[in-house]
Amino acid sequence: AREQGLEVYADQYPYDTSGSDGSTVLIPLWALAPPGTQVGGQLGETGGRGGRGDAKANLQARLANPAEAAKVRADIEHEITRRGGASRVVVYDFPDKKYVEKSIEWVAKDRGISPVEAAIWVQLNGSDRPGGARMRGFSLSEIDIEHIMQQDFTATCTDGDTVEFG
């Protein structure tokens, strides 16, 4: 578009994290909805923000069904990979402070379970919010950040608060 003369601009985060508001969720949202309910346009199969009810009980019900449990675990594995791996997803709000500022990989090692099971454990032992904790992913590439930042059509932006000095 720029080569065709259109004034197109971009903005970017200057850091390698996403979900900086704690919205990173490793559990598929469909798995937190009551089985058989309409979520995100399909019957209990896709994401969406409505109709979760009791997320912990809903997830436990799904895990009790072997076919659904396998799908839940596969979706969690995909999300962990998409977020850069278990070492790059960090908990920053959780009832047990031992796990705050620790990666899902660290939680898994501490509990002697896989990262997928750690994500499930966090959901079942944390708050009833999606994911069970506020988490942040660090899945963006530093090389890409530097490259995009150097383009003359890129403005650096952040979702951080304004800090006043003086």
C-alpha positions as CSV (number, residue, x, y, z in Angstrom):
1,A,0.0,0.0,0.0
2,R,2.8,2.4,0.8
3,E,4.5,1.6,-2.5
4,Q,1.3,2.6,-4.2
5,G,1.4,6.0,-2.5
6,L,-1.0,5.4,0.4
7,E,0.0,6.9,3.7
8,V,-0.1,3.9,5.9
9,Y,1.4,3.9,9.4
10,A,1.9,1.4,12.2
11,D,2.3,1.4,15.9
12,Q,4.1,-1.2,18.0
13,Y,4.9,-2.2,21.5
14,P,8.5,-1.6,22.4
15,Y,8.7,-4.9,24.4
16,D,8.3,-8.6,23.8
17,T,5.3,-9.2,25.9
18,S,1.6,-9.5,25.2
19,G,-1.3,-9.7,27.6
20,S,0.3,-7.0,29.7
21,D,-3.1,-6.5,31.5
22,G,-3.0,-10.1,32.7
23,S,-5.3,-11.3,30.0
24,T,-3.2,-14.2,28.8
25,V,-5.3,-17.4,29.2
26,L,-4.0,-20.9,28.5
27,I,-7.3,-22.7,29.1
28,P,-9.6,-22.6,26.0
29,L,-12.6,-20.5,26.9
30,W,-15.0,-23.1,25.5
31,A,-13.7,-25.5,28.2
32,L,-14.7,-23.0,31.0
33,A,-18.3,-22.8,29.8
34,P,-20.9,-25.2,31.0
35,P,-21.0,-28.3,28.7
36,G,-23.6,-28.0,26.0
37,T,-23.9,-24.2,26.2
38,Q,-23.6,-21.8,23.3
39,V,-20.1,-20.1,23.4
40,G,-18.7,-17.8,20.7
41,G,-21.2,-18.9,18.1
42,Q,-20.9,-22.7,18.4
43,L,-22.1,-25.2,20.9
44,G,-19.3,-25.3,23.5
45,E,-16.6,-25.5,20.9
46,T,-15.0,-22.1,20.5
47,G,-14.0,-19.1,22.6
48,G,-16.1,-16.3,23.8
49,R,-16.5,-14.3,26.9
50,G,-20.0,-15.0,28.0
51,G,-21.7,-17.9,29.7
52,R,-18.9,-19.3,31.8
53,G,-20.8,-19.7,35.0
54,D,-18.5,-21.6,37.4
55,A,-15.3,-21.9,35.4
56,K,-13.7,-24.4,37.8
57,A,-16.6,-26.7,37.9
58,N,-17.1,-26.5,34.2
59,L,-13.5,-27.3,33.5
60,Q,-13.6,-30.3,36.0
61,A,-16.7,-31.6,34.2
62,R,-14.9,-31.4,30.8
63,L,-11.9,-33.1,32.2
64,A,-14.1,-36.0,33.5
65,N,-15.0,-36.8,29.9
66,P,-12.0,-38.5,28.3
67,A,-12.7,-37.1,24.7
68,E,-13.2,-33.6,26.0
69,A,-10.2,-33.9,28.3
70,A,-7.9,-34.8,25.4
71,K,-9.2,-31.8,23.4
72,V,-8.7,-29.4,26.4
73,R,-5.2,-30.6,26.9
74,A,-4.4,-30.3,23.2
75,D,-5.7,-26.8,23.1
76,I,-3.7,-25.8,26.2
77,E,-0.5,-27.3,24.6
78,H,-1.2,-25.3,21.5
79,E,-1.7,-22.1,23.5
80,I,1.5,-22.6,25.5
81,T,3.4,-23.1,22.2
82,R,1.8,-20.1,20.6
83,R,2.8,-18.0,23.6
84,G,6.5,-18.9,23.2
85,G,6.6,-21.9,25.5
86,A,6.0,-22.6,29.2
87,S,9.1,-20.6,30.2
88,R,7.6,-17.5,28.6
89,V,4.2,-17.4,30.3
90,V,4.5,-15.7,33.7
91,V,2.0,-15.5,36.5
92,Y,1.7,-12.1,38.2
93,D,-1.4,-12.4,40.3
94,F,-2.4,-15.7,42.1
95,P,-3.7,-16.5,45.5
96,D,-0.6,-18.4,46.5
97,K,2.2,-15.8,46.3
98,K,4.8,-18.5,45.9
99,Y,3.8,-18.7,42.2
100,V,3.7,-14.9,41.5
101,E,6.4,-13.8,39.0
102,K,7.1,-17.5,38.2
103,S,6.7,-19.1,34.8
104,I,4.3,-21.9,34.0
105,E,7.4,-24.0,33.5
106,W,8.5,-23.2,37.0
107,V,5.1,-24.0,38.4
108,A,5.1,-27.3,36.6
109,K,8.6,-28.2,37.9
110,D,7.6,-27.1,41.4
111,R,4.5,-29.3,41.4
112,G,6.1,-32.2,39.5
113,I,3.7,-32.1,36.6
114,S,3.7,-31.1,32.9
115,P,3.2,-27.5,31.8
116,V,-0.3,-28.4,30.5
117,E,-1.2,-29.9,33.9
118,A,0.3,-26.8,35.6
119,A,-2.1,-24.6,33.5
120,I,-5.0,-26.7,34.6
121,W,-3.8,-26.6,38.2
122,V,-3.5,-22.8,38.1
123,Q,-7.1,-22.6,36.8
124,L,-8.5,-25.0,39.4
125,N,-6.6,-23.5,42.4
126,G,-6.7,-19.8,41.4
127,S,-9.5,-17.4,41.0
128,D,-12.6,-18.2,38.9
129,R,-11.3,-15.8,36.2
130,P,-10.4,-17.4,32.9
131,G,-6.9,-18.9,33.4
132,G,-7.2,-18.9,37.2
133,A,-4.5,-16.2,37.4
134,R,-3.4,-13.0,35.8
135,M,-0.6,-14.0,33.4
136,R,1.5,-12.4,30.7
137,G,3.1,-14.0,27.7
138,F,6.5,-13.1,26.3
139,S,6.1,-14.4,22.8
140,L,7.2,-11.5,20.6
141,S,10.6,-11.5,18.8
142,E,13.2,-8.9,19.8
143,I,14.6,-9.0,16.3
144,D,11.1,-8.2,14.9
145,I,10.6,-5.4,17.4
146,E,13.9,-3.8,16.5
147,H,13.3,-4.1,12.8
148,I,9.8,-2.7,12.9
149,M,10.9,0.1,15.3
150,Q,13.4,1.3,12.7
151,Q,10.8,1.9,10.0
152,D,10.0,5.5,9.3
153,F,6.3,4.8,9.3
154,T,6.2,3.2,12.8
155,A,5.3,5.0,16.0
156,T,6.2,3.3,19.3
157,C,3.2,3.1,21.7
158,T,2.5,1.4,25.0
159,D,-0.5,0.6,27.2
160,G,1.5,1.7,30.3
161,D,0.4,4.5,32.5
162,T,1.9,8.0,32.3
163,V,4.5,8.6,34.9
164,E,5.1,12.2,36.2
165,F,8.6,13.1,37.3
166,G,9.4,16.1,39.4
